[in-house]
Amino acid sequence: MTIRSAFLAGALLSIALAAGGAQAQPYPAKAVTLIVPASPGGVIDTMARMLAQNLSAAWKSQVIVENKPGATNQIAAEYVARSAPDGYTLFLSPEATFVVNPFLFSKLPYDAQKDFTPITGLISIRQALVAHPSVQANNVKELIALAKTKPGALNYGTFGVGSSGHLNMEMFGKLTGAKLTAVHYKGAAPAFNDVLAGHIQLIFVATGTAVQQVAAGKVKFLGIGSPKRLAKLPNVETIAETVPGFEAVSWFALFAPAGMPRPVVDKIRDEVVRILNDPKIRETFLEKRFFEPTPSTPEELAALVKSESAKWGQLVRDTGIKIK
C-alpha cells in the first residue's frame, strides 16, 4: 500500500468512526425545544414549563419552552410540522389544533392527521359554567329556564371562535334549546375578567381558574362539565345531572413532527409518563390546579384525536360555524 493510499484509507476510517459515534449518541444529545401555541402565563405555558424543568433534570440536557401564539394555534402547528422529526422539536397542544381547526378553516398550513407523531396525552381540565352574581339563576336547571324566557338576552364570553369555551356552550345550547349570545375575546383571561366586571354574564372556564373568584363572591358556579362531582367541590352539581351525557373538557397532549423514530417516541413518552405519575408533582402541581393527568400510548392518543374529530366536526357542521 502506498503512503497516499494508506493516508486515504485512514481518513475514511476516521470519518466512518466519527459518523458511527454520532449515530450512537443517546437521545437527547442537544437541547430540545418544546413549542407552545400560546403566550406565557396560561395553562399550556405553565404545563410546558413544568415538563421542561423536569425533563431537563432527568436527561441532563436543556429543554427550552418557545412560545409561538397566534392564528388559533396555526403558527406553532405549522412550525412543528415543518421541523425535522428527530425529537428535538416537540409540540404541547390543546385539542383544538387537531380536532376543531380542520373543520373551522377552509385551508390550514398543516395536515392534522398526517403531519404529526402522537406521543402521549398530558392533562385534561374540566370546565365550569360560571355566572356573574347578577344572573337570576343558581344552577343549570334555572339557567335553562331563564334563557328560554329571554332567548338571546344572556351573553357569554369565549376565548375565540372555535375555542373550547365557545364550542362547549354551543353544545350546551344544542342539547338544551337555550339561546345564548357569544361574545368573542382573544383569550380566556380577558373574557373571564369581563364576567367578573359584569360586562357579560356567563362563561365556560377552567374550574381551577374560577375557584378563588367564586370563594370571593365575584362569580358563582352553575355547574361543572364532569361526569361526576369533583371531590374538592362536592356541593357543586355537574351539568350532566340536568343535561345527561354533557361534558365540558379541554385536553392537552404532546406531539412531534411526522416520521419520528419509535425508539425516540418511546423514550420521550416514558419520561413524561414518569413525571405525570410522580406523587409529588401530582399533589403540588396537578391537583392544586385541578389538572387531571391523562398519560397514554401514542396509539391511544391517535384514537382520541380521531373520536374527538368526529364529535366536534359534527357540532361545527350542525351550527354552521366557519372561519375562512
N, C-alpha and C positions, 0 to 999 in steps of 0.2 A: 504494500500500500504506500503510495506517495505521501509526502508531507501534506500536500494540498488536499488529497482525498481524506487523509486522516483527520485533518482540521475540520473539513466539511461534515464528516461523519460525527465528530464530537459535538459540533454546533447543533446539528439536527437532533442528536440525542438530548442535549441540554434543553432545546425547545420543547421536545416531546415530554420530558420530565416535568418541565415548568407547567405545560398545559395540563398534564395529568394531575399535578399538585393543585392547580387552580380548580379543576373539576371536583377534586376530592375534598375541598374545603367545606366544612359543615355549615349548614344554614343556621343563622344568618352570618355572612362574612362581612357585612357592611350595614350601614344604617337602614332601617325600614321606615317608610313613610306611610302614615295612616291618614287617608283623605277623609275629611268630614264635610258634608254638603250644607253646613250651617255656620253661622257666626259663633264666635267664642261665647261661652256662658250658658248655653241652653242644655237640654237633656243630652243630645247627641254628643256635643263637645265634652260635657262632663264625663260621660261614659268613655269616650275615646281617651281622655287624659288619664283616667284610672287604668285603663288597659295598657296604655303606652308606658306608664310608670312601672307596672308590674311585669310587662313583657321585657322591658329594658333590664330590669333586675334579674329576671330568670335567664335571659340569653346573654347577659354581659355585653350587650350591644344596643346602641341607641335606637329607640323607636320615637319618631317625630310625628306630632299631630300637625296637619296642614289643613287649614280651613279654606274651603272653596264654595262659599254660599252663592245663591242666585239661580234664577230661571227654574224654579221648582226642582232643584237638585240636578238639573241637566248639566251644568258646568262641571261639577265634580264627577258625575257619571261618565261624561264624555272623556274627561281626562284619564280616568281609570281604565276605561275601555280601550284607549289607545296606548296604554303603558305596556311595558314588557311583562309577560306572565312568569316572572322569576321569583315572586314572593316578596319583592322589595317595595311594591306599591299595593296597599290594601285599602279597602273601602268599607267604612262603617256607615250604613244607610238605613233610613226608615223604610217601611214597606211601600210607601207611595212611589218611590223611584221605579219599582218593578211591577206593582200590581194596579196602579192608578194612572200614572203618566201615559202608558201606551194607549189608553182609551180616551184620555183628555185631549191629547195633542194629535193633530193630523200627521205630524212628522217630528221625529226625535233624532238627535245626533248619536244615538246608541240603540242597540237592539237588546231589550231587557232579557230575552231568552238566550241569545247566542253570544253576547259579548262579555259574559262574566262567569267566574267559577264560584259557586256557593261554597262556603267554608263551614260556618256554624251560626245558629241562632244565638242571640245575646240576651236581650231582655224584652219583656212586654210591659206595657203600662196601661192600667185600667183608667179610662177617662170617667170623670164625674160630670153629671149635668148640674150646673151651678146657676143660681139666680141671684139677682140683686134683691135685698130685703123688701123693696117696694113692690115686687111681684106678688100678686094675691093668690099664691099657690105655695103649698109647703111640701108637696110630694108630686110624683109623676101623674097620678090619677087626677089631682086637682089642676095640674098644668094642662093636661089634655082637654079637660072640660073648659078651662079658661080660654085656651086657644081656639076652640070650636065656637065659642060665643063671639070671639073677635078675630076672625080669620085675617092673618097677615099683620095684625096690630103689634104683636110681640116680635122683637127682633133679637138676633143672636150674632155673636162675633165668631169669625173663623180665622184661621192662620193663613188664609189664601184660598182661592178657588181650587177645589180638588184635595185640600188638606184633610187630615183625619177629622178635625173639628167640623169641617164642612160636610163631609160625606156621612159621618155618624148622625148628624142632625137631619140630613136628607133621608137617611134610612129610618130614623125615628118618625119623621113626618109621613113617610110612605106606609109604615106599619100602623100608625095611629090615626091618620087622617088629619093631624094637626097642621095648620097652615102657619108657618113661621117665616120671617123675612131675614135673609142673610145680609150681614154687613162684613165685607172682606177687609182684612188687615194684612200687613206684611209679616206678621209673626204672632206667636201666642201671647207674648208679653204685652204689646200694645192693645190687643183685643181684650185681654183679661183686665188690664188697667181701666179700660172704658166701662167694663162691668162694675168694677169697684167704685168708679165715679158715678155710676147710674146713667151713663150716656146710652148704654144698651142694656137689655135685660137678662140675656141668657148666654151661656157658652158651655161647650164641652171642653174640659181642660184636664190635664193630668191630675189625678187625685192628690198626689203629694204636693202639688203646687197650690191647691186650694185649702189644704188643712188649716194652716195658720190664719188665713183670712176668714175662714168660717169661725174659728175659735174667737177671733176678734170681733165677730158680728158684722163684718163688712159684706159678706155674701152668705148664702145658705145652700146646703146640699139639697137637691131634689131627688137624686138617685145616682147610683154608681153602675157603670156598664160591665159588671162582672156577673158570672152565673150564680154566684152565692155571695152572701155578705162577707165583707172583709173582717178578719179577726180584730184588727186595730180600730175598726169603725162599726161595731156590731149593731148600733142603733140606726145606721143609715141604710135604708132599703135599697135593693137593687132595682134597676129599671125593669129587669126581667120578671119581677114579681107582679108587675102591672102589664108589661108587654112581653109575653112569653117568648123566649129564644133571643131576645135582644142582647147584644154585646157591643161595647164601645171600647176598643183596644187598639193601641198603637204598638207595633213591634219593630225591633231593630236587629240587624244581622250583619255578619261580616262576609264580604265578598272580595274577589280578586279578579284580575283580567282573565279572559277565557284562555284555556290551554295550560294552566299552571300544573306542573307535575304533581301527581298524587302524593308522593312522599313529603313534599313541601306543604301541601294542603293539610296532611295529617299531622305534621309537626306543629303547625300553627294552631290547628283545631285543638289538639291535645293540651297545649299550654293554655289556651283561652278557657277551655272547659275546666282545667285545674284552678284557674283564677276564679271563675264563676262559682265553683263549688267550695272555695275556701271559706270556712265558717266565719273567720274574722271579717272578710270582705262582705259576706252576706249580711252580717249583723251591723257593721259600722257604715257600709256604703249602700248596699242594695235595699235592705229592709227600711232603712232610715228614709229613703226617697220613694218608698212604695214601688220599687223596681222588682219585677218578678223574673228571676233568671230562667232562660229558655235554651240551654245548650242543646245542640242537635248534631246529627251527622250531616254531611253535605247532601246526601240523598233526601233526608227528611226536610232540609231547608228548601231544596228544589221542589219537592212535593207541596210544601206550604205556599211557595210562590205561585204554583200552578192553581191550587184550590182558591187562594185569595184573589187571583186574577179573574177567575170565573165569577166570584161573588161581586167584586167591585165593578167589574166590567159590565155586568148586568144592571147594576144600580145606575151607572153612568148613562147607559143606553136608555133606561126607563125614565130618568129625569131629564135627559137631553142636555146635560152639562157638557160643554165643549170649549176648548181653547184652540184657536188656530195656530 
